Amino acid sequence: MEPIELRRAITAGRATASGLGLRVDEVIVVHNSDRVALRLLPCDVLARVAPLGHLADSEFEVQVAHRLVAVDAPVAELDPRVEPRVQVRDDFAISLWTYYEPVGSEIAPADYADAFTRHHAALRRVDLAAAPHFTDRVTVALKEVDDRSRSPELSDAHRELLSTTLGELSAAIGVGGVGVAARDQLLHGEPHPGNLLNTRRGPLFVDLGTCCRGPVEFDLAHAPEEVGRLYAGADQDLVHRCRALNWAMFSAWRWRRDDQMPDRDHWRAEGLDRVRTALDHCGLK
């Protein structure tokens, strides 16, 4: 968020928590993008604050978290001191979560794979009819790429690269041309290392609003390669194809006219390089 909007988001997050009886003397910005995460002290709550246009996404995330905690999934929990719902204040959607102090170093691949196994098992026990298929998300990314008014700074060559990668790989994987459609299940959606916290309770997945349906390889493609190799029964060729698709979606978001990811210019170039590398890795150019 831009500085003015960020200040308004901080004010809304602080006021929401205070209005629910939680003491807030200090606010620390943990993450700032198109939505922000705020650590509120001394109540030690993580407030996720999004523009009101993301209300449905925030409500979906709270619904996913509430159901997954009930089946003992390795996920971050909503703050137990307040009602598990999204609050609306000053044109922002605000949800309040348990804050987990990070511990230790980088999560070992074996522990990452184990967290995936337990998370996917829990997701198979949850019924979420509202969860989109991963191909629905690809369709949204394609609209950003194919509409020049949405991505005006994307060159013709790069637009063609992303459009072809998104369209062809999504069709091949989603239709089941590689024999995976029957294995579709609920997924996290974006379980990259930044969305897996190392806590005293063990690894916990966060940012649950990306939940979607698809093959488990779509999730595994977000993690370091060794993690996928340690996941029992994973189709490694499919993981590579999904990784190329994921980087193409990541790049599509970065080239949006109104994208607010920090260090966006770096990630625009890096994303395109990752797409090419991933395509080479799975024998596609």
C-alpha positions in Angstrom: 0.0 0.0 0.0 1.1 3.6 -0.6 2.0 5.5 2.6 -1.3 7.3 2.9 -3.3 4.2 2.5 -1.0 2.3 4.8 -1.5 4.8 7.6 -5.3 4.4 7.2 -4.9 0.6 7.3 -2.9 0.8 10.5 -5.5 3.1 12.1 -8.3 0.7 11.0 -6.5 -2.4 12.3 -5.7 -0.7 15.6 -9.2 0.6 16.1 -10.8 -2.8 15.2 -8.7 -4.7 17.8 -9.2 -2.1 20.5 -13.0 -2.1 19.8 -13.0 -5.8 20.5 -11.4 -5.4 23.9 -7.7 -6.1 22.9 -5.0 -3.7 24.1 -3.0 -2.1 21.4 -0.1 0.3 22.3 2.2 -0.5 19.4 1.7 -1.5 15.7 4.5 -3.2 13.7 4.1 -3.6 9.9 5.0 -7.2 9.2 4.2 -7.2 5.5 3.0 -4.5 3.1 1.7 -5.3 -0.4 -1.8 -4.9 -1.8 -2.8 -5.9 1.7 -0.9 -5.6 4.9 -0.1 -7.7 8.0 0.2 -5.9 11.3 1.5 -7.2 14.6 -0.4 -5.5 17.4 1.2 -5.3 20.8 0.8 -6.0 23.7 -2.2 -8.2 22.8 0.1 -9.9 20.3 -2.4 -10.3 17.4 -1.7 -10.4 13.7 -4.1 -8.2 11.9 -4.6 -8.8 8.2 -5.9 -5.6 6.6 -7.2 -5.5 3.0 -9.0 -2.9 0.9 -12.8 -3.5 1.0 -12.7 -4.8 -2.6 -11.0 -7.9 -1.1 -13.8 -8.5 1.4 -14.9 -11.8 -0.2 -11.3 -13.0 -0.3 -10.8 -12.2 3.4 -14.1 -13.9 4.3 -13.1 -17.0 2.3 -9.7 -17.1 4.1 -11.4 -17.0 7.5 -13.8 -19.8 6.4 -10.9 -22.0 5.2 -8.9 -21.4 8.4 -11.9 -22.2 10.7 -12.6 -25.5 8.9 -8.9 -26.6 8.7 -8.2 -25.9 12.4 -11.2 -28.2 13.2 -9.5 -31.1 11.4 -6.0 -30.4 13.0 -4.4 -29.1 9.9 -0.9 -27.5 10.3 -2.2 -23.9 9.7 -2.2 -20.6 11.6 -5.3 -20.1 13.7 -7.6 -17.1 14.1 -7.2 -15.3 17.4 -9.4 -17.2 19.9 -10.3 -14.1 21.9 -12.6 -12.7 19.2 -15.3 -14.0 17.0 -13.9 -15.8 13.9 -15.2 -13.3 11.3 -14.0 -10.4 9.1 -14.5 -6.9 10.5 -15.2 -4.0 8.3 -13.9 -0.5 9.2 -13.1 2.6 7.1 -13.2 0.8 3.8 -11.0 -2.1 5.0 -11.6 -5.8 5.7 -9.8 -6.8 8.8 -9.3 -10.3 10.3 -7.4 -11.1 13.5 -5.1 -14.0 13.8 -2.8 -15.6 16.4 0.7 -14.2 16.1 3.5 -16.9 15.9 7.0 -15.9 16.8 9.4 -17.4 14.2 11.9 -19.9 15.6 15.0 -21.7 14.3 16.3 -21.5 10.8 15.1 -22.5 7.4 12.6 -25.4 7.5 14.3 -28.7 6.4 13.0 -30.2 3.2 11.8 -33.4 5.1 9.8 -31.3 7.6 8.4 -29.2 4.7 7.3 -32.4 2.9 5.8 -33.8 6.1 3.8 -30.6 6.7 2.5 -30.9 3.1 1.4 -34.5 3.7 -0.5 -33.6 6.8 -2.0 -30.4 5.3 -3.2 -32.2 2.1 -4.7 -35.0 4.3 -6.6 -32.4 6.3 -7.7 -30.6 3.1 -9.3 -33.9 1.9 -11.5 -33.9 5.0 -12.9 -30.4 4.3 -15.8 -29.6 2.0 -15.4 -26.1 0.4 -17.7 -25.8 -2.5 -16.6 -22.2 -3.0 -13.0 -23.1 -3.7 -12.1 -22.4 -7.3 -10.1 -24.7 -9.6 -6.5 -23.6 -10.2 -7.4 -23.1 -13.8 -9.9 -20.4 -12.8 -6.9 -18.5 -11.3 -4.9 -19.0 -14.5 -7.9 -17.5 -16.4 -7.7 -14.4 -14.3 -3.9 -14.1 -14.9 -4.4 -14.5 -18.6 -6.8 -11.5 -18.6 -4.1 -9.4 -17.1 -1.6 -10.5 -19.7 -3.9 -10.3 -22.8 -5.4 -6.9 -21.9 -2.8 -4.2 -22.8 -4.6 -1.7 -20.7 -4.1 -3.9 -17.6 -0.4 -4.5 -18.3 0.7 -1.6 -20.5 4.5 -2.0 -19.7 4.7 -5.7 -20.8 6.5 -6.0 -24.1 5.0 -8.0 -27.0 7.6 -10.8 -26.7 7.1 -11.2 -23.0 3.3 -11.0 -23.4 3.5 -13.8 -25.9 5.7 -15.9 -23.6 3.3 -15.5 -20.6 0.1 -15.9 -22.6 1.3 -19.1 -24.3 2.7 -20.6 -21.1 -0.4 -19.9 -19.1 -2.8 -21.1 -21.8 -1.1 -24.2 -23.0 0.1 -25.6 -19.6 -3.2 -24.8 -17.9 -5.1 -26.7 -20.6 -2.7 -29.7 -20.5 -2.8 -30.0 -16.7 -6.4 -29.0 -16.1 -8.0 -31.2 -18.7 -6.1 -34.2 -17.4 -3.9 -34.7 -20.4 -1.2 -36.0 -18.1 -3.7 -38.2 -16.2 -4.2 -36.1 -13.0 -7.7 -34.8 -13.2 -9.1 -37.7 -11.2 -6.6 -36.8 -8.4 -7.8 -33.2 -8.0 -8.3 -32.2 -4.4 -8.3 -29.1 -2.2 -4.9 -27.4 -2.1 -3.3 -24.5 -0.2 -2.8 -22.7 -3.6 0.4 -20.8 -2.8 2.4 -22.7 -0.2 5.8 -21.1 -1.0 8.4 -20.8 1.8 7.1 -17.4 2.7 3.8 -19.0 3.6 5.2 -21.7 5.8 6.2 -20.5 9.3 8.6 -22.3 11.5 7.0 -22.0 15.0 7.2 -23.7 18.4 4.3 -25.8 17.2 6.2 -26.9 14.1 5.7 -25.7 10.5 2.4 -23.9 10.0 0.9 -22.7 6.7 -0.5 -19.2 6.4 -2.2 -17.0 3.8 -5.0 -19.5 3.3 -7.2 -17.4 1.0 -5.5 -19.0 -2.1 -7.2 -22.4 -1.4 -8.2 -24.0 -4.7 -8.7 -27.4 -6.3 -6.1 -29.2 -8.4 -3.4 -31.9 -8.3 -1.0 -31.9 -5.2 1.8 -31.3 -7.7 0.4 -27.7 -8.1 1.2 -27.1 -4.4 4.5 -28.9 -4.5 5.7 -26.7 -7.4 5.7 -23.7 -5.0 8.3 -25.3 -2.7 12.0 -26.0 -3.2 12.6 -28.9 -5.5 13.9 -31.3 -2.9 10.6 -31.0 -1.0 8.7 -32.4 -4.0 11.1 -35.3 -4.3 10.4 -36.3 -0.7 6.6 -36.2 -1.1 5.4 -39.8 -1.6 3.7 -40.5 -4.9 4.4 -37.1 -6.5 4.7 -37.0 -10.3 8.0 -35.1 -10.7 7.4 -34.3 -14.4 4.0 -32.7 -13.4 5.7 -30.8 -10.6 8.1 -29.2 -13.2 5.2 -28.2 -15.5 3.3 -26.8 -12.6 6.4 -24.8 -11.5 6.5 -23.2 -15.0 2.8 -22.4 -14.8 3.2 -20.9 -11.3 6.0 -18.6 -12.3 4.0 -17.5 -15.3 1.1 -16.5 -13.0 3.5 -14.8 -10.6 4.9 -12.8 -13.5 1.4 -11.9 -14.7 0.6 -10.3 -11.3 3.8 -8.4 -11.3 3.1 -6.8 -14.7 -0.3 -5.5 -13.6 -0.5 -1.7 -13.9 -1.6 -1.4 -10.2 0.6 -4.1 -8.7 2.1 -3.0 -5.4 4.6 -5.8 -4.5 7.8 -4.4 -2.9 10.8 -4.3 -5.3 8.4 -4.9 -8.2 10.8 -4.0 -11.0 13.3 -6.7 -9.8 10.5 -9.3 -9.6 9.2 -8.5 -13.0 12.6 -9.4 -14.5 13.2 -12.3 -12.1 9.8 -13.8 -12.8 10.3 -13.9 -16.5 13.7 -15.5 -16.1 12.2 -18.1 -13.8 9.5 -18.9 -16.4 12.2 -19.5 -19.1 14.3 -21.7 -16.7 11.2 -23.7 -15.6 10.2 -24.3 -19.2 13.7 -25.5 -20.1 13.7 -27.8 -17.1 10.6 -29.6 -18.3 11.6 -29.6 -22.0 9.3 -26.9 -23.1 10.3 -23.6 -24.9 
